[in-house]
Amino acid sequence: MQQSSDIAYYFDVLRRRKLQFILPGAILFIIIGAVAFLLPPVYKSSSTILIEDQEIPQELVQTTVTGFVEERLQSITQVVLSHGNLLNIIKEFDLYPELVGKYTTEEIISKMRDDIIMEPITADVTNQYSGRPGSATIAFVLSYEGRTPQKVAQVANVLTSLYLKENLKEREQKAKSTFNFLELQLSELRSEVLELERKIAEFKKKHVNELPELLVHNMNSMERLQREMDNSREQLATLRNRKVYLQGQLASIDPHLRVISNEGKRFVTSKEELEKLRREYLSLSSKYSDKYPEVIAIKRQIKALGAEVQSSESYDNIKREIDLKEQDLAALKEKYSDKHPDVIALRKEIDALTARLEDASMQEPYLQESGEVPDNPGYIQIETQIASTELEIGEAKRVYAEIKAQYDKYRLRVVNTPQVEQQYKILLRDYDNAQAKYQETNTRLLAAREAKGLEQSQLAERFTLVDPPIVPEKPVRPNRLALILVGFVLSVGVGVGVGTFLEFMDRSVRRPDDLAQITGLPVLTTVPYWVTAKELKKQSRKKILITLGCIAIFILALAAIHFLYMPLDVLAVKLIRKISLNF
């Protein structure tokens, strides 16, 4: 019973507020419908461009244009949609005339960028190198939207051509830039290699005998010279010993020859004559006194001859001592310099002995003559052997000095070899690095040349136009049917909402329950509303007036459309055409 009451209440609400439900919804629906039919059509022309992989396998020729396809598409898009390109297209096809004068050039170009759509087409593929599944961009759709079908198709064709040209231009430019860059790098590396070769040649010329590869040869030479020095030193020692031995023999031989007379009798020497006189003196002194004439005469002869013999022996001893000192001086000079104390002291001793020898020669000239010119063949032979030995010693010293100089030269080469080797290795390392880099760059340049030819022959990755742009037959926007349906649903909702809101805000008491709730007392009875005859007439007149008013408004609207906007017959034909196209 309560439910029947509620339903009756709702019907009463609908009856009382039917205009408040219908009018807002109707007005909104009319507005949305007008908008749906009055919105200008938007046409769209599209082209599909396929991204084809290069024809020649990449194992044979690799392109120098790398990177993801999406990145290159975005790069090409930025170039194609540049300010200059779009402005030229707008001027060429007289686009957006309704915007000229109302908006700035930048705003018109921005509007054109919004009308150009580039949509990549991806597909699930398997990577040929890694074997992993993934998605890749295999094509893209280029679209342009506008008000005129013919212009839309023309602009889409121009944009498609720009994409294709820019792709070829970009790939060829990248391949050419890579080739030119590698060619410049190769030229610089060639100059660097030549400069290092020149430095290495100069270094070898400067250190020709100190190079590391000659270290073994130099060390072998040092060992050979060391052995030769040892042999020379032994030979020199042998010659010196021989000289000493000969000098010893010479000291035991009288330098003067025992002269033999024609009768075969040998002439005695002064020393032998002195001995003979001494023996005769002893014999006579045993027989006679010291005053005996013969004894006095013999004493006088012994005294004179003894002085002569003593002077001769002293001269020879001094001379022999000088020879020995000179030998010692020569031995010291081989070890020490002339400023060494031992050398200086020995030279002073030689000078002193030489002075004594000169004094003896001054006092007894015959001693010099007899001493410098010995006449004993044995003595002369030994002197000759000594002189020959001295010559051999001098020659051995010369040979030893030459060998030692050669040894010092090779020793200096061996000592300098580590430092030379370090500098030589640095040069060789730089040369090897430059040579390796040169070979690598040369290989890359050859690959870049092949890649450049690949791009110029258009055998690399390229864009292929699959579906060219065509003149659209119907607009893509607006979807009038969808707008009308949405407008209808929205109008119903708005009407229900407005009516519900007004009913909710109305505080009038219309049901017994509302009165009981307000007063807190039960309602005993209800009296229905009594419509009088006058009210019935008033309601009838009101309905007639409303109907006439609607008809008049409709007629006025048609007249206004006919005279102010478009003749009704023409409008009817257009509406029929649009409805037929949209449905």
C-alpha positions as CSV (number, residue, x, y, z in Angstrom):
1,M,0.0,0.0,0.0
2,Q,2.9,2.3,0.9
3,Q,4.6,1.4,-2.4
4,S,1.5,2.4,-4.4
5,S,1.5,5.7,-2.5
6,D,5.1,6.3,-3.4
7,I,4.5,5.6,-7.1
8,A,1.5,7.9,-7.1
9,Y,3.7,10.5,-5.5
10,Y,6.4,10.2,-8.2
11,F,3.8,10.4,-10.9
12,D,2.4,13.5,-9.3
13,V,5.9,15.0,-9.3
14,L,6.3,14.2,-12.9
15,R,3.0,15.7,-13.7
16,R,3.6,18.8,-11.7
17,R,7.2,19.4,-13.0
18,K,7.0,18.0,-16.5
19,L,8.0,21.4,-18.0
20,Q,10.9,21.6,-15.6
21,F,12.0,18.2,-16.7
22,I,11.5,18.7,-20.4
23,L,12.5,22.3,-21.0
24,P,16.2,22.2,-19.8
25,G,16.7,18.8,-21.5
26,A,15.1,20.0,-24.7
27,I,17.1,23.2,-24.8
28,L,20.4,21.4,-24.1
29,F,19.6,18.8,-26.8
30,I,18.8,21.5,-29.3
31,I,22.0,23.2,-28.5
32,I,24.1,20.0,-28.8
33,G,22.3,19.0,-32.0
34,A,22.9,22.4,-33.5
35,V,26.6,22.2,-32.5
36,A,26.8,18.7,-34.0
37,F,25.5,19.9,-37.3
38,L,27.2,23.2,-37.4
39,L,30.7,22.0,-36.5
40,P,32.9,22.2,-39.6
41,P,34.1,18.9,-41.1
42,V,37.7,17.8,-40.7
43,Y,39.3,15.7,-43.4
44,K,42.3,13.5,-43.0
45,S,44.7,12.2,-45.6
46,S,47.3,9.6,-44.7
47,S,50.2,7.8,-46.2
48,T,51.9,4.6,-45.0
49,I,55.7,4.5,-45.3
50,L,57.4,1.2,-44.8
51,I,60.9,1.0,-43.3
52,E,62.8,-1.6,-45.3
53,D,66.1,-3.1,-44.1
54,Q,69.2,-2.9,-46.3
55,E,69.3,-5.4,-49.1
56,I,73.0,-6.4,-48.8
57,P,73.6,-8.5,-45.6
58,Q,75.2,-6.5,-42.8
59,E,77.9,-9.2,-42.5
60,L,79.3,-8.0,-45.9
61,V,78.7,-4.2,-45.7
62,Q,77.8,-2.3,-42.6
63,T,76.2,1.1,-42.7
64,T,77.6,4.0,-40.8
65,V,74.1,5.3,-39.9
66,T,73.3,3.8,-36.6
67,G,70.8,4.4,-33.8
68,F,67.2,3.4,-33.3
69,V,64.6,4.0,-36.0
70,E,62.4,5.9,-33.6
71,E,65.2,8.4,-32.9
72,R,65.8,9.0,-36.6
73,L,62.1,9.3,-37.2
74,Q,61.9,12.0,-34.5
75,S,65.0,13.7,-36.0
76,I,63.4,13.7,-39.5
77,T,60.1,14.9,-38.0
78,Q,61.8,17.9,-36.4
79,V,63.4,18.8,-39.7
80,V,60.3,18.4,-41.8
81,L,58.1,20.3,-39.3
82,S,60.6,23.2,-39.1
83,H,59.4,26.7,-39.3
84,G,60.6,27.3,-42.9
85,N,59.1,24.1,-44.4
86,L,55.7,24.6,-42.8
87,L,55.5,28.3,-43.7
88,N,56.3,27.5,-47.3
89,I,53.6,24.8,-47.4
90,I,51.1,27.3,-45.8
91,K,51.9,29.9,-48.5
92,E,51.9,27.4,-51.3
93,F,48.5,25.9,-50.6
94,D,46.9,29.0,-48.9
95,L,46.1,27.1,-45.7
96,Y,44.2,28.4,-42.7
97,P,42.9,31.5,-44.5
98,E,40.4,32.0,-41.6
99,L,43.2,32.3,-39.2
100,V,45.3,34.8,-41.2
101,G,45.0,38.2,-39.6
102,K,43.5,36.8,-36.3
103,Y,46.6,34.8,-35.2
104,T,50.3,35.3,-35.5
105,T,52.4,33.2,-37.9
106,E,53.9,31.2,-35.1
107,E,50.4,30.3,-33.9
108,I,49.3,29.3,-37.4
109,I,52.4,27.1,-37.8
110,S,51.8,25.6,-34.3
111,K,48.2,24.8,-35.5
112,M,49.6,23.1,-38.6
113,R,52.0,21.1,-36.4
114,D,49.0,19.9,-34.4
115,D,47.3,18.8,-37.6
116,I,50.2,16.7,-38.7
117,I,50.3,13.3,-37.1
118,M,53.2,10.8,-37.4
119,E,52.3,7.4,-35.9
120,P,54.9,4.6,-35.8
121,I,53.7,1.1,-36.6
122,T,55.4,-1.6,-34.4
123,A,55.4,-5.3,-34.7
124,D,56.7,-8.2,-32.6
125,V,59.9,-9.4,-34.1
126,T,62.9,-11.6,-33.1
127,N,66.3,-10.0,-32.9
128,Q,68.5,-11.6,-35.6
129,Y,71.6,-11.1,-33.5
130,S,70.4,-11.9,-29.9
131,G,67.5,-14.1,-30.8
132,R,65.3,-12.4,-28.2
133,P,61.7,-11.4,-29.1
134,G,60.8,-7.7,-29.0
135,S,59.0,-5.0,-30.8
136,A,60.4,-2.9,-33.6
137,T,59.1,-0.1,-35.7
138,I,58.5,-1.4,-39.2
139,A,56.5,1.5,-40.7
140,F,54.8,4.7,-39.8
141,V,51.7,6.6,-40.9
142,L,51.9,10.2,-41.8
143,S,48.6,12.1,-41.7
144,Y,47.4,15.7,-42.2
145,E,44.0,17.0,-41.2
146,G,42.2,20.0,-42.7
147,R,39.0,21.5,-43.9
148,T,39.4,20.9,-47.6
149,P,39.8,17.3,-48.9
150,Q,41.9,18.3,-52.0
151,K,44.3,20.5,-50.0
152,V,44.6,17.8,-47.3
153,A,45.7,15.3,-49.9
154,Q,48.2,17.7,-51.5
155,V,49.7,18.7,-48.2
156,A,50.0,15.1,-47.2
157,N,51.8,14.3,-50.4
158,V,54.2,17.2,-49.9
159,L,54.9,16.0,-46.3
160,T,55.5,12.5,-47.5
161,S,57.9,13.7,-50.1
162,L,59.8,15.7,-47.5
163,Y,60.0,12.7,-45.2
164,L,61.4,10.5,-48.0
165,K,63.9,13.2,-49.2
166,E,65.0,14.1,-45.7
167,N,65.7,10.4,-44.9
168,L,67.9,10.0,-48.0
169,K,69.6,13.3,-47.4
170,E,70.2,12.5,-43.8
171,R,71.6,9.1,-44.5
172,E,73.9,10.3,-47.3
173,Q,75.0,13.2,-45.2
174,K,75.9,11.0,-42.3
175,A,77.7,8.5,-44.4
176,K,79.6,11.4,-46.2
177,S,80.4,13.1,-42.9
178,T,81.7,9.8,-41.4
179,F,83.9,9.2,-44.5
180,N,85.3,12.7,-44.5
181,F,86.0,12.6,-40.7
182,L,87.8,9.2,-41.1
183,E,89.7,10.5,-44.1
184,L,90.9,13.5,-42.1
185,Q,91.8,11.3,-39.1
186,L,93.8,9.0,-41.5
187,S,95.7,12.0,-42.9
188,E,96.7,13.2,-39.5
189,L,97.7,9.7,-38.4
190,R,99.8,9.3,-41.6
191,S,101.6,12.5,-40.7
192,E,102.1,11.3,-37.1
193,V,103.5,8.0,-38.3
194,L,105.9,9.7,-40.7
195,E,107.1,12.1,-38.0
196,L,107.7,9.1,-35.6
197,E,109.6,7.3,-38.3
198,R,111.8,10.3,-38.8
199,K,112.4,10.6,-35.1
200,I,113.3,6.9,-34.9
201,A,115.7,7.2,-37.8
202,E,117.4,10.2,-36.2
203,F,117.6,8.4,-32.9
204,K,119.1,5.3,-34.5
205,K,121.6,7.5,-36.4
206,K,122.6,9.3,-33.1
207,H,122.8,6.0,-31.1
208,V,123.8,3.6,-33.8
209,N,126.2,1.7,-31.6
210,E,124.1,1.9,-28.4
211,L,120.8,0.4,-29.6
212,P,119.4,-2.5,-27.5
213,E,119.7,-5.0,-30.4
214,L,123.5,-4.4,-30.4
215,L,123.8,-5.1,-26.6
216,V,124.8,-8.7,-27.1
217,H,127.3,-7.8,-29.8
218,N,128.8,-5.1,-27.6
219,M,129.0,-7.4,-24.6
220,N,130.7,-10.1,-26.7
221,S,133.1,-7.5,-28.1
222,M,133.8,-6.4,-24.5
223,E,134.6,-10.0,-23.5
224,R,136.8,-10.4,-26.6
225,L,138.7,-7.1,-25.8
226,Q,139.0,-8.1,-22.2
227,R,140.7,-11.3,-23.2
228,E,143.0,-9.4,-25.6
229,M,143.8,-6.9,-22.8
230,D,144.7,-9.8,-20.5
231,N,146.9,-11.3,-23.2
232,S,148.5,-7.9,-23.9
233,R,149.0,-7.4,-20.2
234,E,150.6,-10.8,-19.8
235,Q,152.8,-10.1,-22.8
236,L,153.8,-6.8,-21.4
237,A,154.7,-8.4,-18.1
238,T,156.7,-11.0,-19.9
239,L,158.6,-8.4,-21.8
240,R,159.3,-6.4,-18.6
241,N,160.6,-9.5,-16.9
242,R,162.7,-10.3,-19.9
243,K,164.1,-6.7,-19.8
244,V,164.9,-7.1,-16.1
245,Y,166.6,-10.4,-16.8
246,L,168.6,-8.9,-19.6
247,Q,169.5,-5.9,-17.5
248,G,170.7,-8.3,-14.8
249,Q,172.8,-10.1,-17.4
250,L,174.1,-6.7,-18.7
251,A,175.1,-5.7,-15.2
252,S,177.3,-8.8,-14.9
253,I,179.1,-8.1,-18.2
254,D,181.9,-5.7,-18.6
255,P,180.9,-3.2,-21.4
256,H,184.5,-3.0,-22.6
257,L,186.1,-5.6,-24.8
258,R,189.2,-7.4,-23.7
259,V,191.6,-6.2,-26.4
260,I,194.0,-8.9,-27.9
261,S,197.3,-7.8,-29.4
262,N,198.8,-9.0,-32.6
263,E,200.9,-11.5,-30.7
264,G,197.7,-13.0,-29.2
265,K,198.2,-11.3,-25.9
266,R,195.1,-9.8,-24.3
267,F,195.2,-6.2,-23.1
268,V,194.2,-6.0,-19.5
269,T,191.6,-3.6,-18.3
270,S,192.2,-0.8,-15.8
271,K,190.6,-2.8,-13.1
272,E,192.8,-5.9,-13.9
273,E,195.9,-3.6,-14.1
274,L,195.0,-2.2,-10.7
275,E,194.7,-5.6,-9.3
276,K,198.0,-6.5,-10.8
277,L,199.7,-3.4,-9.4
278,R,198.3,-4.1,-6.0
279,R,199.7,-7.7,-6.1
280,E,203.1,-6.3,-7.2
281,Y,203.0,-3.7,-4.4
282,L,202.4,-6.4,-1.8
283,S,205.3,-8.4,-3.2
284,L,207.6,-5.4,-3.2
285,S,206.5,-4.1,0.2
286,S,207.4,-7.5,1.7
287,K,210.9,-7.1,0.4
288,Y,211.5,-3.3,0.5
289,S,210.6,-0.4,2.6
290,D,208.1,2.2,1.7
291,K,210.8,4.5,0.6
292,Y,212.1,2.2,-2.0
293,P,211.7,3.9,-5.4
294,E,209.8,1.0,-7.1
295,V,207.5,0.8,-4.1
296,I,206.8,4.5,-4.3
297,A,206.2,4.3,-8.0
298,I,203.8,1.4,-7.7
299,K,201.9,3.2,-4.9
300,R,201.6,6.2,-7.2
301,Q,200.3,4.1,-10.0
302,I,197.9,2.3,-7.8
303,K,196.5,5.6,-6.5
304,A,196.0,7.0,-9.9
305,L,194.6,3.9,-11.4
306,G,192.3,3.3,-8.4
307,A,190.8,6.8,-8.7
308,E,190.2,6.1,-12.4
309,V,188.6,2.7,-11.7
310,Q,186.5,4.1,-8.9
311,S,185.3,6.9,-11.1
312,S,184.4,4.5,-13.9
313,E,182.5,2.2,-11.5
314,S,180.6,5.1,-10.0
315,Y,179.6,6.4,-13.4
316,D,178.3,3.0,-14.5
317,N,176.4,2.6,-11.2
318,I,174.8,6.0,-11.5
319,K,173.8,5.3,-15.1
320,R,172.4,1.8,-14.2
321,E,170.5,3.3,-11.3
322,I,169.1,6.0,-13.6
323,D,167.9,3.3,-16.0
324,L,166.2,1.4,-13.2
325,K,164.5,4.5,-11.9
326,E,163.2,5.4,-15.3
327,Q,161.7,1.9,-15.6
328,D,160.0,2.4,-12.3
329,L,158.8,5.8,-13.4
330,A,157.3,4.3,-16.6
331,A,155.5,1.7,-14.5
332,L,154.1,4.3,-12.1
333,K,152.9,6.5,-15.0
334,E,150.8,3.6,-16.2
335,K,148.9,3.6,-12.9
336,Y,149.0,7.2,-11.8
337,S,149.1,10.7,-13.2
338,D,152.1,13.0,-13.4
339,K,150.9,14.8,-10.2
340,H,151.0,11.7,-8.1
341,P,153.4,12.0,-5.1
342,D,155.3,8.8,-5.9
343,V,155.8,9.9,-9.6
344,I,157.0,13.3,-8.5
345,A,159.4,11.9,-5.9
346,L,160.8,9.3,-8.4
347,R,161.3,12.0,-11.0
348,K,163.2,14.1,-8.5
349,E,165.5,11.1,-7.8
350,I,166.1,10.6,-11.5
351,D,166.9,14.3,-11.9
352,A,169.4,14.1,-9.0
353,L,171.1,11.0,-10.4
354,T,171.2,12.7,-13.9
355,A,172.9,15.7,-12.3
356,R,175.4,13.5,-10.5
357,L,176.1,11.7,-13.8
358,E,176.7,15.1,-15.6
359,D,179.0,16.2,-12.8
360,A,181.0,13.0,-13.2
361,S,181.1,13.4,-16.9
362,M,182.3,17.0,-16.5
363,Q,185.0,15.9,-14.1
364,E,186.1,12.9,-16.1
365,P,185.2,13.2,-19.8
366,Y,186.9,10.0,-20.6
367,L,184.4,8.1,-18.4
368,Q,181.5,9.3,-20.6
369,E,183.2,8.3,-23.8
370,S,184.2,4.9,-22.4
371,G,180.8,4.3,-20.7
372,E,178.5,5.4,-23.7
373,V,180.3,3.4,-26.2
374,P,180.9,0.0,-24.9
375,D,182.9,-2.2,-27.1
376,N,182.2,-5.6,-25.6
377,P,180.1,-7.6,-28.2
378,G,178.3,-9.6,-25.5
379,Y,177.5,-6.4,-23.7
380,I,176.4,-4.8,-27.0
381,Q,174.2,-7.8,-27.9
382,I,172.5,-7.7,-24.5
383,E,172.0,-4.0,-24.9
384,T,170.5,-4.6,-28.3
385,Q,168.2,-7.3,-26.8
386,I,167.2,-4.8,-24.1
387,A,166.5,-2.1,-26.7
388,S,164.5,-4.6,-28.8
389,T,162.6,-5.6,-25.7
390,E,161.9,-2.0,-24.9
391,L,160.6,-1.5,-28.4
392,E,158.4,-4.6,-28.0
393,I,157.3,-3.2,-24.6
394,G,156.4,0.1,-26.3
395,E,154.5,-1.7,-29.0
396,A,152.8,-3.8,-26.5
397,K,151.8,-0.7,-24.5
398,R,150.5,0.9,-27.7
399,V,148.5,-2.2,-28.5
400,Y,147.2,-2.4,-25.0
401,A,146.2,1.3,-25.1
402,E,144.3,0.8,-28.3
403,I,142.6,-2.3,-26.9
404,K,141.8,-0.5,-23.7
405,A,140.4,2.4,-25.7
406,Q,138.2,0.0,-27.7
407,Y,137.2,-1.7,-24.5
408,D,136.2,1.7,-22.9
409,K,134.2,2.6,-26.0
410,Y,132.3,-0.7,-25.9
411,R,131.8,-0.4,-22.1
412,L,130.4,3.1,-22.5
413,R,128.0,1.7,-25.2
414,V,126.9,-1.0,-22.8
415,V,126.5,1.4,-19.9
416,N,124.4,3.8,-22.1
417,T,122.3,1.0,-23.6
418,P,119.6,0.9,-20.8
419,Q,118.9,4.7,-21.0
420,V,119.0,4.5,-24.8
421,E,116.7,1.4,-24.7
422,Q,114.2,3.3,-22.5
423,Q,114.0,6.2,-24.9
424,Y,114.0,3.8,-27.9
425,K,111.1,1.8,-26.4
426,I,109.1,5.0,-25.9
427,L,109.6,5.9,-29.5
428,L,108.8,2.4,-30.7
429,R,105.7,2.2,-28.4
430,D,104.4,5.5,-29.8
431,Y,105.2,4.3,-33.3
432,D,103.4,1.0,-32.7
433,N,100.4,2.7,-31.2
434,A,100.2,5.2,-34.1
435,Q,100.7,2.4,-36.6
436,A,97.9,0.3,-35.1
437,K,95.6,3.3,-34.9
438,Y,96.5,4.1,-38.5
439,Q,95.7,0.6,-39.6
440,E,92.4,0.6,-37.6
441,T,91.4,4.0,-39.1
442,N,92.3,2.8,-42.6
443,T,90.1,-0.3,-42.1
444,R,87.3,1.9,-40.8
445,L,87.8,4.3,-43.7
446,L,87.4,1.4,-46.2
447,A,84.2,0.3,-44.4
448,A,82.9,4.0,-44.5
449,R,83.7,4.1,-48.2
450,E,81.6,1.0,-48.8
451,A,78.8,2.4,-46.5
452,K,78.9,5.6,-48.5
453,G,78.5,3.7,-51.7
454,L,75.7,1.7,-50.1
455,E,73.8,4.8,-49.2
456,Q,74.4,6.5,-52.6
457,S,73.1,3.4,-54.4
458,Q,70.1,3.3,-52.0
459,L,70.7,-0.3,-51.0
460,A,70.8,0.5,-47.3
461,E,67.8,1.0,-45.0
462,R,65.2,3.1,-46.8
463,F,61.7,4.4,-46.6
464,T,59.2,3.0,-49.1
465,L,55.9,4.6,-49.8
466,V,53.3,1.8,-49.5
467,D,50.0,3.8,-49.4
468,P,50.2,7.3,-50.9
469,P,47.9,10.0,-49.7
470,I,44.5,10.2,-51.5
471,V,41.7,12.7,-51.4
472,P,39.4,11.8,-48.5
473,E,35.8,11.1,-49.3
474,K,34.3,12.0,-45.9
475,P,35.5,13.8,-42.9
476,V,36.9,12.2,-39.9
477,R,35.5,14.7,-37.5
478,P,33.0,15.5,-36.0
479,N,31.0,12.3,-35.4
480,R,27.6,13.8,-35.5
481,L,25.7,10.7,-34.6
482,A,27.8,10.2,-31.5
483,L,27.4,13.8,-30.6
484,I,23.6,13.6,-30.9
485,L,23.5,10.4,-28.8
486,V,25.7,11.9,-26.2
487,G,23.6,15.1,-26.3
488,F,20.5,13.1,-25.8
489,V,21.8,11.2,-22.8
490,L,23.2,14.4,-21.4
491,S,19.9,16.3,-22.0
492,V,17.9,13.6,-20.2
493,G,20.3,13.7,-17.3
494,V,20.2,17.5,-17.1
495,G,16.3,17.5,-17.3
496,V,16.0,14.9,-14.6
497,G,18.6,16.7,-12.5
498,V,17.0,20.1,-12.8
499,G,13.5,18.7,-12.0
500,T,14.8,16.7,-9.0
501,F,16.7,19.7,-7.7
502,L,13.6,21.9,-7.9
503,E,11.5,19.3,-6.2
504,F,14.1,18.8,-3.5
505,M,14.2,22.6,-2.9
506,D,10.4,22.9,-2.8
507,R,9.2,22.9,0.9
508,S,5.5,22.7,0.1
509,V,3.4,20.1,2.0
510,R,1.8,17.9,-0.5
511,R,1.3,14.5,1.3
512,P,-0.4,13.6,4.7
513,D,2.8,12.1,5.9
514,D,4.7,15.4,5.4
515,L,2.0,17.2,7.5
516,A,2.1,14.5,10.2
517,Q,5.9,14.7,10.3
518,I,5.8,18.5,10.6
519,T,3.0,18.7,13.2
520,G,3.8,15.5,15.1
521,L,0.1,14.6,15.0
522,P,-1.6,12.0,12.9
523,V,-3.7,13.0,10.0
524,L,-7.2,11.8,10.4
525,T,-8.4,12.4,6.9
526,T,-7.5,14.1,3.6
527,V,-9.7,16.1,1.3
528,P,-8.7,16.0,-2.4
529,Y,-8.3,19.2,-4.4
530,W,-11.5,20.4,-5.9
531,V,-11.0,21.8,-9.4
532,T,-13.5,24.4,-10.2
533,A,-15.0,25.1,-13.6
534,K,-13.2,28.4,-13.7
535,E,-9.8,26.7,-13.1
536,L,-10.6,24.2,-15.8
537,K,-11.2,26.9,-18.3
538,K,-8.1,28.7,-17.2
539,Q,-6.0,25.6,-17.7
540,S,-7.6,25.0,-21.2
541,R,-6.7,28.5,-22.2
542,K,-3.2,28.1,-20.9
543,K,-2.6,25.0,-22.9
544,I,-3.9,26.7,-26.1
545,L,-1.6,29.7,-25.5
546,I,1.4,27.5,-24.9
547,T,0.7,25.5,-28.1
548,L,0.2,28.6,-30.1
549,G,3.3,30.1,-28.7
550,C,5.4,27.1,-29.6
551,I,4.0,27.1,-33.1
552,A,4.7,30.8,-33.4
553,I,8.3,30.4,-32.2
554,F,8.9,27.5,-34.5
555,I,7.5,29.5,-37.5
556,L,9.6,32.5,-36.5
557,A,12.7,30.3,-36.2
558,L,12.1,28.9,-39.6
559,A,11.7,32.4,-41.1
560,A,14.8,33.6,-39.4
561,I,16.8,30.7,-40.8
562,H,15.3,31.1,-44.2
563,F,15.9,34.8,-44.5
564,L,18.9,35.3,-42.2
565,Y,21.0,32.2,-42.6
566,M,20.1,29.9,-45.5
567,P,17.0,29.1,-47.6
568,L,15.1,26.3,-46.0
569,D,15.2,24.1,-49.2
570,V,18.9,24.5,-49.5
571,L,19.3,23.7,-45.8
572,A,17.1,20.7,-46.1
573,V,19.2,19.4,-49.0
574,K,22.4,19.9,-47.0
575,L,21.0,18.3,-43.9
576,I,19.9,15.3,-46.0
577,R,23.4,15.0,-47.5
578,K,25.1,15.3,-44.2
579,I,22.8,12.8,-42.6
580,S,23.4,10.4,-45.4
581,L,27.1,10.8,-45.2
582,N,27.2,10.4,-41.4
583,F,24.9,7.5,-41.2
